[in-house]
Amino acid sequence: MATTEKVTLTLPSELMQTMRDFVPPRGQSKFVAEAIEYFIEVKQRQLLREELIVGYQVTAEQSINITKDWESLDDEAWLLHVPPYAGEEPAHGPADQEG
């Protein structure tokens, strides 16, 4: 079982009343703990998302340059190793699908 710590919190009266409407007195500590855990998880995901965005933005130009550097070899590989499509073109819309 997790170690617990008794704390005193000062919260707005309206917030406490709303919690009392949803949670019985014996479940309020658990409710507050779960709410705090949820809030922390959301904040951590938000921070990670922001860090990933910055990382992608920082490396975007470098990634584009690498792609350009290899583009001619990629095109060559496609021409050498991927056979041309020999089938019929698929239907593109509802009018093409009706018989």
N, CA, C and O atoms as a MOPAC input file, in Angstrom:
PM7 MOZYME 1SCF
protein

 N      0.84400 1    -1.18600 1     0.00000 1
 C      0.00000 1     0.00000 1     0.00000 1
 C      0.88400 1     1.24100 1     0.00000 1
 O      1.92600 1     1.25700 1     0.65500 1
 N      0.48400 1     2.27100 1    -0.71900 1
 C      1.25700 1     3.50300 1    -0.81800 1
 C      1.22700 1     4.25700 1     0.49800 1
 O      0.22900 1     4.23900 1     1.21900 1
 N      2.32000 1     4.90900 1     0.79600 1
 C      2.39400 1     5.74600 1     1.98300 1
 C      1.54000 1     6.98300 1     1.75300 1
 O      1.53700 1     7.54600 1     0.65800 1
 N      0.82900 1     7.39800 1     2.76700 1
 C     -0.01500 1     8.58500 1     2.63900 1
 C      0.51600 1     9.69100 1     3.53000 1
 O      1.27000 1     9.45400 1     4.47400 1
 N      0.10300 1    10.89900 1     3.20300 1
 C      0.50700 1    12.06500 1     3.97300 1
 C     -0.71500 1    12.94800 1     4.15600 1
 O     -1.42100 1    13.24800 1     3.19400 1
 N     -0.95600 1    13.35200 1     5.36200 1
 C     -2.09300 1    14.23000 1     5.64400 1
 C     -1.69600 1    15.66000 1     5.29500 1
 O     -0.65000 1    16.14500 1     5.72700 1
 N     -2.54100 1    16.33300 1     4.50700 1
 C     -2.27700 1    17.71100 1     4.09500 1
 C     -3.52500 1    18.55200 1     4.31300 1
 O     -4.63800 1    18.03600 1     4.41500 1
 N     -3.31400 1    19.83400 1     4.38100 1
 C     -4.42100 1    20.77300 1     4.47900 1
 C     -4.42200 1    21.59500 1     3.20000 1
 O     -3.40100 1    22.16900 1     2.82200 1
 N     -5.55200 1    21.64900 1     2.54800 1
 C     -5.68300 1    22.41200 1     1.30700 1
 C     -6.70900 1    23.51400 1     1.50000 1
 O     -7.68000 1    23.35400 1     2.24000 1
 N     -6.48900 1    24.61400 1     0.84000 1
 C     -7.47000 1    25.68500 1     0.82400 1
 C     -8.02200 1    25.74600 1    -0.58800 1
 O     -7.30000 1    26.04200 1    -1.54100 1
 N     -9.32000 1    25.46000 1    -0.71100 1
 C     -9.96100 1    25.41300 1    -2.02400 1
 C    -11.18300 1    26.32500 1    -2.02300 1
 O    -11.75300 1    26.60400 1    -0.96800 1
 N    -11.57900 1    26.78400 1    -3.19200 1
 C    -12.78700 1    27.61900 1    -3.26800 1
 C    -14.01400 1    26.84700 1    -2.76200 1
 O    -14.15400 1    25.65000 1    -3.01200 1
 N    -14.88700 1    27.54400 1    -2.05700 1
 C    -16.09000 1    26.91900 1    -1.48600 1
 C    -16.95400 1    26.27500 1    -2.56000 1
 O    -17.48200 1    25.18300 1    -2.35600 1
 N    -17.10200 1    26.93500 1    -3.69400 1
 C    -17.92400 1    26.38700 1    -4.78000 1
 C    -17.35400 1    25.06900 1    -5.28500 1
 O    -18.10000 1    24.13300 1    -5.57500 1
 N    -16.03600 1    24.99800 1    -5.38900 1
 C    -15.39300 1    23.76100 1    -5.84400 1
 C    -15.63200 1    22.63800 1    -4.84000 1
 O    -15.94200 1    21.51000 1    -5.22200 1
 N    -15.48700 1    22.95000 1    -3.56700 1
 C    -15.72100 1    21.93700 1    -2.53400 1
 C    -17.16600 1    21.45900 1    -2.54100 1
 O    -17.42600 1    20.26700 1    -2.38200 1
 N    -18.10800 1    22.38100 1    -2.72500 1
 C    -19.51400 1    21.97900 1    -2.76500 1
 C    -19.79000 1    21.07600 1    -3.96400 1
 O    -20.52400 1    20.09400 1    -3.85500 1
 N    -19.20500 1    21.41000 1    -5.08800 1
 C    -19.37900 1    20.56500 1    -6.27600 1
 C    -18.81700 1    19.17500 1    -6.02300 1
 O    -19.43300 1    18.17900 1    -6.40300 1
 N    -17.65000 1    19.09800 1    -5.38400 1
 C    -17.06900 1    17.79600 1    -5.07700 1
 C    -17.96700 1    17.02900 1    -4.10900 1
 O    -18.17500 1    15.82800 1    -4.28100 1
 N    -18.49900 1    17.70700 1    -3.09900 1
 C    -19.38400 1    17.03800 1    -2.12800 1
 C    -20.63600 1    16.49100 1    -2.80800 1
 O    -21.17400 1    15.46600 1    -2.39000 1
 N    -21.10200 1    17.17500 1    -3.85700 1
 C    -22.28300 1    16.70600 1    -4.58700 1
 C    -22.00100 1    15.40000 1    -5.33000 1
 O    -22.90900 1    14.60000 1    -5.55300 1
 N    -20.73300 1    15.18800 1    -5.71300 1
 C    -20.36300 1    14.00400 1    -6.50000 1
 C    -19.73800 1    12.89200 1    -5.67800 1
 O    -19.84300 1    11.72000 1    -6.04000 1
 N    -19.08500 1    13.24500 1    -4.57300 1
 C    -18.25800 1    12.26900 1    -3.86700 1
 C    -18.69100 1    12.18800 1    -2.40500 1
 O    -18.83400 1    13.22200 1    -1.75200 1
 N    -18.90000 1    10.98400 1    -1.88200 1
 C    -19.23500 1    10.86100 1    -0.46200 1
 C    -18.04200 1    11.26700 1     0.40100 1
 O    -16.90200 1    11.19500 1    -0.05900 1
 N    -18.28500 1    11.69800 1     1.65300 1
 C    -17.21100 1    12.18100 1     2.52500 1
 C    -16.03700 1    11.19600 1     2.66400 1
 O    -14.88700 1    11.62900 1     2.73200 1
 N    -16.29900 1     9.91200 1     2.70600 1
 C    -15.23600 1     8.92100 1     2.87700 1
 C    -14.42800 1     8.71300 1     1.60100 1
 O    -13.41900 1     8.01000 1     1.63500 1
 N    -14.83700 1     9.29900 1     0.48000 1
 C    -14.11700 1     9.10700 1    -0.78300 1
 C    -13.43600 1    10.35900 1    -1.29000 1
 O    -12.85700 1    10.35600 1    -2.37600 1
 N    -13.50000 1    11.43700 1    -0.51100 1
 C    -12.97100 1    12.70900 1    -0.99600 1
 C    -11.45400 1    12.70500 1    -1.14200 1
 O    -10.94100 1    13.26200 1    -2.11200 1
 N    -10.73300 1    12.11000 1    -0.23100 1
 C     -9.27400 1    12.07200 1    -0.33800 1
 C     -8.84400 1    11.31000 1    -1.59000 1
 O     -7.95900 1    11.74900 1    -2.32500 1
 N     -9.47400 1    10.17900 1    -1.81800 1
 C     -9.15900 1     9.38200 1    -3.00600 1
 C     -9.49100 1    10.17300 1    -4.27100 1
 O     -8.72700 1    10.16400 1    -5.23600 1
 N    -10.62200 1    10.84800 1    -4.25700 1
 C    -11.04200 1    11.64300 1    -5.40700 1
 C    -10.01500 1    12.74000 1    -5.70900 1
 O     -9.62200 1    12.91900 1    -6.86100 1
 N     -9.58400 1    13.46600 1    -4.68800 1
 C     -8.60400 1    14.54300 1    -4.87300 1
 C     -7.28300 1    13.96400 1    -5.37900 1
 O     -6.66400 1    14.53600 1    -6.27600 1
 N     -6.84600 1    12.83800 1    -4.81600 1
 C     -5.58900 1    12.21900 1    -5.25100 1
 C     -5.66500 1    11.81400 1    -6.72400 1
 O     -4.72600 1    12.04800 1    -7.48500 1
 N     -6.78700 1    11.20500 1    -7.12400 1
 C     -6.95300 1    10.80000 1    -8.51700 1
 C     -7.01000 1    12.01400 1    -9.44800 1
 O     -6.47700 1    11.97500 1   -10.55700 1
 N     -7.65500 1    13.08800 1    -8.99400 1
 C     -7.74400 1    14.30200 1    -9.80600 1
 C     -6.35600 1    14.90800 1   -10.00200 1
 O     -6.02100 1    15.34800 1   -11.10200 1
 N     -5.55900 1    14.93400 1    -8.95800 1
 C     -4.20200 1    15.48200 1    -9.05500 1
 C     -3.35400 1    14.61100 1    -9.97800 1
 O     -2.62600 1    15.13700 1   -10.82000 1
 N     -3.43600 1    13.28300 1    -9.83400 1
 C     -2.68500 1    12.37400 1   -10.71300 1
 C     -3.07000 1    12.58300 1   -12.17200 1
 O     -2.20800 1    12.63200 1   -13.04800 1
 N     -4.35900 1    12.70400 1   -12.42300 1
 C     -4.83700 1    12.92400 1   -13.79700 1
 C     -4.29900 1    14.24200 1   -14.34300 1
 O     -3.82500 1    14.29600 1   -15.47800 1
 N     -4.36800 1    15.28700 1   -13.55400 1
 C     -3.89300 1    16.60100 1   -13.97800 1
 C     -2.40000 1    16.55600 1   -14.30500 1
 O     -1.96300 1    17.11400 1   -15.31100 1
 N     -1.62600 1    15.89400 1   -13.45700 1
 C     -0.18100 1    15.78600 1   -13.69000 1
 C      0.09600 1    15.01400 1   -14.97500 1
 O      0.96500 1    15.41700 1   -15.74900 1
 N     -0.61600 1    13.91700 1   -15.22500 1
 C     -0.43300 1    13.14500 1   -16.46100 1
 C     -0.73900 1    13.99400 1   -17.68700 1
 O     -0.00500 1    13.95200 1   -18.67400 1
 N     -1.82200 1    14.76300 1   -17.62600 1
 C     -2.18800 1    15.63200 1   -18.75400 1
 C     -1.09900 1    16.66500 1   -18.99600 1
 O     -0.71000 1    16.89600 1   -20.14000 1
 N     -0.60500 1    17.28500 1   -17.94000 1
 C      0.45800 1    18.29000 1   -18.06400 1
 C      1.74300 1    17.67400 1   -18.62200 1
 O      2.40500 1    18.27900 1   -19.46600 1
 N      2.09900 1    16.47200 1   -18.15200 1
 C      3.30800 1    15.82000 1   -18.65200 1
 C      3.18100 1    15.50200 1   -20.14300 1
 O      4.13700 1    15.68900 1   -20.89600 1
 N      2.01600 1    15.02400 1   -20.57400 1
 C      1.81100 1    14.75600 1   -22.00600 1
 C      1.87600 1    16.04400 1   -22.80700 1
 O      2.43600 1    16.07000 1   -23.90300 1
 N      1.30400 1    17.11400 1   -22.26400 1
 C      1.33100 1    18.41300 1   -22.94200 1
 C      2.76800 1    18.90800 1   -23.09900 1
 O      3.14400 1    19.38800 1   -24.16900 1
 N      3.56600 1    18.79500 1   -22.05200 1
 C      4.97200 1    19.21200 1   -22.11800 1
 C      5.75300 1    18.36900 1   -23.12700 1
 O      6.55500 1    18.90000 1   -23.89600 1
 N      5.51900 1    17.05800 1   -23.12300 1
 C      6.19000 1    16.17800 1   -24.07500 1
 C      5.81300 1    16.53800 1   -25.50400 1
 O      6.67100 1    16.59600 1   -26.38400 1
 N      4.53100 1    16.77800 1   -25.72800 1
 C      4.05100 1    17.16100 1   -27.06200 1
 C      4.74000 1    18.44700 1   -27.52700 1
 O      5.16700 1    18.54600 1   -28.67700 1
 N      4.84700 1    19.42600 1   -26.62900 1
 C      5.51100 1    20.68600 1   -26.96800 1
 C      6.99100 1    20.47000 1   -27.27800 1
 O      7.52700 1    21.07400 1   -28.20700 1
 N      7.65300 1    19.60700 1   -26.50000 1
 C      9.06700 1    19.31000 1   -26.75800 1
 C      9.24000 1    18.61300 1   -28.10400 1
 O     10.18200 1    18.91000 1   -28.83800 1
 N      8.34000 1    17.68900 1   -28.43400 1
 C      8.42100 1    17.00100 1   -29.72100 1
 C      8.21500 1    17.96400 1   -30.87800 1
 O      8.91100 1    17.87400 1   -31.89000 1
 N      7.27000 1    18.88300 1   -30.74200 1
 C      7.02000 1    19.87200 1   -31.79100 1
 C      8.27400 1    20.70500 1   -32.02600 1
 O      8.68200 1    20.91300 1   -33.16800 1
 N      8.87800 1    21.17900 1   -30.95300 1
 C     10.10300 1    21.97600 1   -31.08300 1
 C     11.19600 1    21.14200 1   -31.74900 1
 O     11.89800 1    21.63000 1   -32.63500 1
 N     11.34000 1    19.90000 1   -31.33000 1
 C     12.36200 1    19.02300 1   -31.91300 1
 C     12.14000 1    18.80400 1   -33.39600 1
 O     13.08900 1    18.85200 1   -34.17900 1
 N     10.89700 1    18.56300 1   -33.79200 1
 C     10.60100 1    18.38100 1   -35.21200 1
 C     10.88200 1    19.66000 1   -35.99300 1
 O     11.41100 1    19.60600 1   -37.10300 1
 N     10.53400 1    20.80000 1   -35.42400 1
 C     10.77200 1    22.05900 1   -36.10900 1
 C     12.26700 1    22.32700 1   -36.27000 1
 O     12.69900 1    22.83400 1   -37.30500 1
 N     13.04800 1    21.99400 1   -35.26400 1
 C     14.48500 1    22.22500 1   -35.32300 1
 C     15.13500 1    21.35000 1   -36.39400 1
 O     16.05600 1    21.79800 1   -37.07700 1
 N     14.67400 1    20.12000 1   -36.54800 1
 C     15.30800 1    19.19700 1   -37.49300 1
 C     14.61100 1    19.13600 1   -38.85000 1
 O     15.04800 1    18.38600 1   -39.72300 1
 N     13.55200 1    19.89600 1   -39.04800 1
 C     12.78500 1    19.81300 1   -40.29900 1
 C     13.63800 1    20.12900 1   -41.51300 1
 O     13.61800 1    19.38100 1   -42.49100 1
 N     14.38200 1    21.21500 1   -41.47000 1
 C     15.19100 1    21.60800 1   -42.62300 1
 C     16.26200 1    20.55900 1   -42.90900 1
 O     16.52300 1    20.23100 1   -44.06600 1
 N     16.87200 1    20.04000 1   -41.86200 1
 C     17.89400 1    19.00200 1   -42.02500 1
 C     17.28100 1    17.75200 1   -42.66600 1
 O     17.88800 1    17.14600 1   -43.54900 1
 N     16.08800 1    17.36900 1   -42.22700 1
 C     15.41500 1    16.19300 1   -42.79000 1
 C     15.08700 1    16.39300 1   -44.26700 1
 O     15.24300 1    15.47400 1   -45.07100 1
 N     14.63500 1    17.58500 1   -44.62100 1
 C     14.32500 1    17.88600 1   -46.02900 1
 C     15.59400 1    17.80500 1   -46.87000 1
 O     15.56500 1    17.26500 1   -47.97600 1
 N     16.69800 1    18.32900 1   -46.36800 1
 C     17.95500 1    18.28400 1   -47.11000 1
 C     18.44700 1    16.85500 1   -47.30500 1
 O     18.95000 1    16.51700 1   -48.37700 1
 N     18.31000 1    16.01900 1   -46.29200 1
 C     18.70100 1    14.61300 1   -46.41800 1
 C     17.83600 1    13.93200 1   -47.46800 1
 O     18.34400 1    13.17200 1   -48.29300 1
 N     16.54500 1    14.19600 1   -47.44500 1
 C     15.64200 1    13.61000 1   -48.43800 1
 C     16.03500 1    14.03500 1   -49.84100 1
 O     16.05100 1    13.21300 1   -50.75700 1
 N     16.35000 1    15.30500 1   -50.01700 1
 C     16.77200 1    15.80000 1   -51.33600 1
 C     18.07000 1    15.14100 1   -51.77700 1
 O     18.23300 1    14.80800 1   -52.95100 1
 N     18.99800 1    14.95200 1   -50.83700 1
 C     20.27900 1    14.32400 1   -51.16800 1
 C     20.10000 1    12.91000 1   -51.71500 1
 O     20.85900 1    12.48400 1   -52.58600 1
 N     19.11500 1    12.18700 1   -51.21800 1
 C     18.91500 1    10.79900 1   -51.60200 1
 C     17.83100 1    10.61800 1   -52.67200 1
 O     17.59500 1     9.49700 1   -53.12200 1
 N     17.18300 1    11.68600 1   -53.07400 1
 C     16.04500 1    11.59000 1   -53.99400 1
 C     16.41000 1    10.91500 1   -55.31400 1
 O     15.65400 1    10.06900 1   -55.79100 1
 N     17.53100 1    11.26000 1   -55.90900 1
 C     17.88600 1    10.67500 1   -57.20700 1
 C     18.13000 1     9.17400 1   -57.08300 1
 O     17.73100 1     8.41000 1   -57.96200 1
 N     18.78500 1     8.74000 1   -55.99400 1
 C     18.99500 1     7.30500 1   -55.79700 1
 C     17.67700 1     6.58600 1   -55.52900 1
 O     17.48100 1     5.45400 1   -55.97200 1
 N     16.79100 1     7.23100 1   -54.81800 1
 C     15.48200 1     6.64800 1   -54.54000 1
 C     14.70300 1     6.46000 1   -55.84500 1
 O     14.09800 1     5.41200 1   -56.07000 1
 N     14.72500 1     7.49000 1   -56.70200 1
 C     14.04200 1     7.39000 1   -58.00400 1
 C     14.64200 1     6.27100 1   -58.83400 1
 O     13.91300 1     5.51500 1   -59.47700 1
 N     15.95000 1     6.15900 1   -58.82600 1
 C     16.63200 1     5.11000 1   -59.58900 1
 C     16.23000 1     3.72500 1   -59.08500 1
 O     15.97900 1     2.82200 1   -59.88400 1
 N     16.16800 1     3.55900 1   -57.78300 1
 C     15.78200 1     2.27400 1   -57.20400 1
 C     14.35800 1     1.90500 1   -57.61000 1
 O     14.07900 1     0.74300 1   -57.90500 1
 N     13.46800 1     2.87200 1   -57.62800 1
 C     12.09600 1     2.60600 1   -58.04700 1
 C     12.06400 1     2.11800 1   -59.49400 1
 O     11.37300 1     1.15400 1   -59.82200 1
 N     12.80900 1     2.78800 1   -60.33700 1
 C     12.81400 1     2.41000 1   -61.74600 1
 C     13.40500 1     1.02500 1   -61.96700 1
 O     12.94900 1     0.29000 1   -62.84300 1
 N     14.41100 1     0.66200 1   -61.18500 1
 C     15.07500 1    -0.63000 1   -61.35900 1
 C     14.33800 1    -1.79200 1   -60.69900 1
 O     14.37200 1    -2.91300 1   -61.20800 1
 N     13.67600 1    -1.53800 1   -59.57700 1
 C     13.17800 1    -2.65200 1   -58.76500 1
 C     11.66500 1    -2.73100 1   -58.62200 1
 O     11.15600 1    -3.71800 1   -58.09100 1
 N     10.94600 1    -1.74300 1   -59.07000 1
 C      9.48500 1    -1.78600 1   -58.94800 1
 C      8.89700 1    -1.88700 1   -60.34800 1
 O      9.03900 1    -0.96900 1   -61.15500 1
 N      8.23400 1    -3.01100 1   -60.63400 1
 C      7.68300 1    -3.16500 1   -61.97800 1
 C      6.54300 1    -2.17200 1   -62.21700 1
 O      5.84000 1    -1.79700 1   -61.27800 1
 N      6.35900 1    -1.75000 1   -63.46300 1
 C      5.25600 1    -0.82900 1   -63.76000 1
 C      3.91000 1    -1.50100 1   -63.50400 1
 O      3.78200 1    -2.72000 1   -63.62400 1
 N      2.93700 1    -0.72000 1   -63.16100 1
 C      1.58700 1    -1.22000 1   -62.89000 1
 C      0.93500 1    -1.61600 1   -64.20900 1
 O      0.87000 1    -0.81100 1   -65.13700 1
 N      0.44900 1    -2.85700 1   -64.29500 1
 C     -0.11200 1    -3.35300 1   -65.54600 1
 C     -1.62700 1    -3.53400 1   -65.48300 1
 O     -2.23400 1    -3.94700 1   -66.47100 1
 N     -2.24000 1    -3.23700 1   -64.36100 1
 C     -3.67600 1    -3.44600 1   -64.21700 1
 C     -4.48400 1    -2.25500 1   -64.68500 1
 O     -3.93900 1    -1.26000 1   -65.16400 1
 N     -5.80200 1    -2.37300 1   -64.53600 1
 C     -6.69800 1    -1.26600 1   -64.88600 1
 C     -6.68000 1    -0.23900 1   -63.76900 1
 O     -6.42400 1    -0.56000 1   -62.60800 1
 N     -6.95100 1     0.98200 1   -64.13700 1
 C     -7.03800 1     2.04300 1   -63.13700 1
 C     -8.30200 1     1.82600 1   -62.30300 1
 O     -9.34200 1     1.47300 1   -62.85800 1
 N     -8.23900 1     2.02500 1   -61.00600 1
 C     -9.42800 1     1.85700 1   -60.15500 1
 C    -10.43200 1     2.98400 1   -60.38800 1
 O    -10.08600 1     4.06200 1   -60.87100 1
 N    -11.68700 1     2.70000 1   -60.02700 1
 C    -12.73300 1     3.71800 1   -60.11300 1
 C    -12.41500 1     4.83600 1   -59.13000 1
 O    -11.84800 1     4.58100 1   -58.06700 1
 N    -12.77600 1     6.08200 1   -59.47300 1
 C    -12.42500 1     7.22200 1   -58.63500 1
 C    -13.58400 1     7.86500 1   -57.92300 1
 O    -13.36200 1     8.68500 1   -57.03300 1
 N    -14.80600 1     7.53500 1   -58.26800 1
 C    -15.93500 1     8.17500 1   -57.62900 1
 C    -17.19200 1     7.35000 1   -57.75500 1
 O    -17.17300 1     6.29900 1   -58.39600 1
 N    -18.30500 1     7.80300 1   -57.15100 1
 C    -19.55200 1     7.04800 1   -57.18800 1
 C    -20.05500 1     6.81700 1   -58.61700 1
 O    -20.60100 1     5.75400 1   -58.91100 1
 N    -19.87800 1     7.79100 1   -59.49700 1
 C    -20.35900 1     7.63200 1   -60.87800 1
 C    -19.59800 1     6.53500 1   -61.58100 1
 O    -20.18000 1     5.82300 1   -62.39900 1
 N    -18.29100 1     6.36400 1   -61.28900 1
 C    -17.48300 1     5.33700 1   -61.91500 1
 C    -17.83800 1     3.94900 1   -61.39600 1
 O    -17.63800 1     2.95800 1   -62.09800 1
 N    -18.36600 1     3.86700 1   -60.16500 1
 C    -18.65000 1     2.57900 1   -59.54400 1
 C    -20.00400 1     2.02000 1   -59.96600 1
 O    -20.23000 1     0.81300 1   -59.88600 1
 N    -20.90800 1     2.89300 1   -60.41700 1
 C    -22.21600 1     2.40400 1   -60.83400 1
 C    -22.09000 1     1.70300 1   -62.16900 1
 O    -21.33000 1     2.14600 1   -63.03000 1
 N    -22.82500 1     0.61000 1   -62.35600 1
 C    -22.65600 1    -0.17100 1   -63.56700 1
 C    -23.62300 1     0.16800 1   -64.54400 1
 O    -23.62300 1    -0.40200 1   -65.63600 1

